[in-house]
């Protein structure tokens, strides 16, 4: 998992801690790297929305731009 964390951090520009958190989240949901990337997008995007965090993760999984809530 350490190598995955480092690769995700390098690719995303996010901290190692955030990438570890994202990969743990994805694993807890039986998701893969795509879900970890969606998690990072949802976590770092500061928007006013009516969506829950979980809904934002799913939207980023479905559409790279996050879609509309």
Helices and strands as residue ranges (DSSP letters): H 2-12, H 16-28, H 33-44, H 53-62
